[in-house]
Amino acid sequence: MEQWVRVQNERDRLVLAWLRSQVGDAAIISASTQSATFGGKPYLSAICRVLRLTPPRFARSAVGNADISERCLADIYRILHTPREAASMRSR
């Protein structure tokens, strides 16, 4: 199926699997040819518009982006503040 539509990430794979279960391969290929521009592969959002479907919201992975961001910020904060603490201990 990926020869007919752009699949760029895991969410796209989930949407494509969902579309296949909803309408089948023939409908996706037909929508792909209708929405393809300049011979390129259309995005799944264009396929969904042609088919007049809205894909469901898929759950994020167990470790979400917010968790990773918070962890990285905490690490940066700790790194930036370690030299200050060490310098203030030396000046006493």
N, C-alpha and C positions, 0 to 999 in steps of 0.2 A: 504493500500500500504506500510505502514511503516514496515510491517513484512518482506518485501522483500528487502528493501534498508535502509541504514543508513541515518537518518534524525536527524541532530544535532543542527540546528539553524533555524532562520526564513528564511534565504536565501535558505537553503536546501528545506524548505517547498514551497517556490516560484518556485524553479527549478523543484521540483517534480510535482507541479500543471501544470507548463508549459509543461513538458514532457508528462503528461497525456493528455493534450489538443493536443499535436502534434502527438503522436504515439499510445496512448491508453494503457490500463492496460496490455493487453496480451503481447505486445511488451516489456514493461518494465519488466515483470516477466520473459520472455524468456531471456532478456539481463542480468537480475539478476542471473539466474542460470548459464549462460555462464561465468560471471565474478566473481562469488563467489569463495573465496579461503578458503579452510579448513572448509567449511560449514558455514562460517560467512556471514554476510550481506555486500554486496559491497557498496562502496561510490557512490554517484551520478555521480561523475566525471568518474568513470569506466563505469557506465551505458551509459553515454553520448558518451564515446569512442566507445563502442560496437555498439551503434546506429548511430555513425558518425554524431552526432549533437553537436552544440555549443550553450549552453544556452545564452539568452540575459543578458546584464548587467542590474540589477535591481537598481532602485533609492534607495539611502540611506534614512534613516528616516529623519524627519524634523530637529532633533537635531543630527548632525553628531558627530563622534568621535572627530574630530578636535575641534569642538565647546566645547565639554566637557573638553578636554585636556586643551584648552586655559583658560577656567574658573577655572579649578583646579590649574593651574600654577599661575594665578593671585591671587587666595586665598592663596596659599603657600607663594608667594612673599609678600603679605600684612601681613601675620602672622609673617614671619621672620623679616620684617622691622619695625614692631610696637614696639618691645622692644628697638631697637636702638633709635628710635625717642623719646620714653619716657625717656630713660637714658640720652640722650643729653639735654633734657629739664631740667632734675634735676641737671645736672652739671653746668648749667649757673648761 
